[in-house]
């Protein structure tokens, strides 16, 4: 079965000799670069192109054509080669195409030698680009994977090669153009429009690109899924993510793919920005952004935005409805990021222009008094108000569209993605297989507090969670209106001031139990278990739902003995499973080793922990996720300050969340401070107990 990739997604290759087949809407030049672990090129000898079509393990065509076949033997590549990038560029003087956006999107297929497709990627959303990195094959742990990149360059092949670190990029680009010119007579004409751009045989829809410019820096949010949201920074998206990884938007100029070490770069100012999300099959056309850089006095003539189509749940790429909904949720997150970035950029520009015009008007002493000064100030303020009004109108149109989509998507989410007040929990039964992701809460921005975006992280968790129950949990970095908003939303849970320590600890434990219940509910019966360390014995009231339903077999043993017993058992499990995996001898595990995934809830840290226990805890945080042992800390970092920098790696390895709404998460694109809200059940609701009771019943049925 062919894996249809979206931009940023990767797929494992089970063979080293493959073909890369390219179909485009007009003649294109195909080339391959052989980069090191960072994707850098040592020199022109690391590029296979029409002028030098053969390199060790690589062969490319000698001419521009609408269809290409590239031969790749990964096993023959030098050991220094870690990335094989497939480049497409538009030749000058061949055909009528000057930008990729003027024709049907190119399609790339990685196939076996007999033509069996292994992975495919259609480069939708291209606009003013004339060169693009289509896909890359890269080493990962002595194996090869293919990643859909789609990184476009409006300045052509020279800019692309320069971005890969080639010192002689301009000279090599000219050499490639000359070689293509010599082979012009052999260029293959473009095929007739066909319906082969999608695996289902239907032609991909063609969308007109927006014809207005985006405000300065507004489209910097065109990279990977937010670091703060899923626990992965822009640095290293999850290998298994579509990803929480999942970039969005192809603006003109270089736009960063979801790749290790990729750095988002802004497109050229004044170029049109494509707001379409590559994971969506039919994204509603967004409102046309307004440009804040119109020259003073120029009449504004914004184009009328197309009528938005009705939102549909699951309107994204994916093999299953679950994957399509996952991609759609992250598409909404990225769309909201871009829209708010555009609004903030336009507002900042309006403020700076107001200051400049006021300074200019009042720089002449003759204009500081009288009617001339008043008229100049009034004109500057009117222009400022007009710009802000235009920017807010564009934002409101985008928000209305996203809100309509959210109203459709939220009720359609499966239990792993849904809120606790969703009706889907009333008919919930234990899952037959583990879901692809889990909801950890909700995110929103101060510009639009009524629009909540689910915070989804991929399963299995790649890093542990830390619920901060200290006073820093209420250390806001967002604007003051967010604080008042949170107090109104939580009602009696918060007073007019910050919650006290006891209230924060109670809310932290409720959050931990809610997350544990959700993880138990979305895993198959018997394949996920919870263990608790509570050295002080103060967590029993909050643990009541787990204990009363029998999901947690017994209350945690207090004191240092309880801490040591649990940590010793889990450390032994991690060691044995690691050895079994390395030796490929899973059947040789002792019968007393529970192979189910484990969630360890640690409360009252570091009370009851000696140096040996702290070392084991750090070991579980580092090594446990790879073999199914996950850590959930409920702790105040200040209480462990006597350990000094010893515990700094532990805290950094965990994703920090808070028991109260707090603006402490930031995306890696534009640095928005997102307000996180914990996944607590509604006050007075028994949904968590009901779900845990069904989990316990399913376990009993499985044992019987």
ABEGO torsion letter per residue (X at the ends): XBBBBBBGBBBBBABABBBBBBBBABBBBBBBBBBBAAGBBAEAAABBBAABABBBGBBBBABBBABBBBBBBAAABBAABABBBBBBBBBBGBEABABAAABBBBBBBBBBAAGBBABBBBBBGBBABABBBABBBBBBGGBBBBBBAGBBBAAEAAAAAAAAGBAAAAAAAAAAAAAAAAAAAABBBBBBBBAAABAAGBBBBBBBBBABBBBBGAAABBBBBBAAAAGBBAABBBAABAXXXXBBEBBBEBBBBBBBGBBBBBBBBGBBBBABBAABABBBBBBBBBBAABBBGBBBBBBBBBBBBBBBBGBBBEABAAAAAAAAAAAAAAAAAAAAAAAAAAAAAAAAAAAAAAAAAAABAAAABEAAAAAAAAAAAAAAAAAAAAAAAAAAAAAAAAAAAAAAAAAABBAAABBAABAAAAABBBBABBBABBBAEBBBBAABAABBBBBBBBOBBABBBBBBABAAAABBABBAAAAAAAAAAAEAABBABBBBAAAAAAAAAAAAAAAAAAAAAABBBGABBBBBBBAAGAAAAAAAAAAAAGABABBBBBEAAAAAAAAAAAAAAAAAAAAAAAAGBAAABBAABBABBBBBBBBGOABGBBAAAAAAAAAAAAAAAAAGBBBBBBBBAAAAAAAEAAAAAAAAABBBBBABBBBABBBAAAGBBBBBBBBBBBBGBAAAAAAAAAAAAAAAAAAX
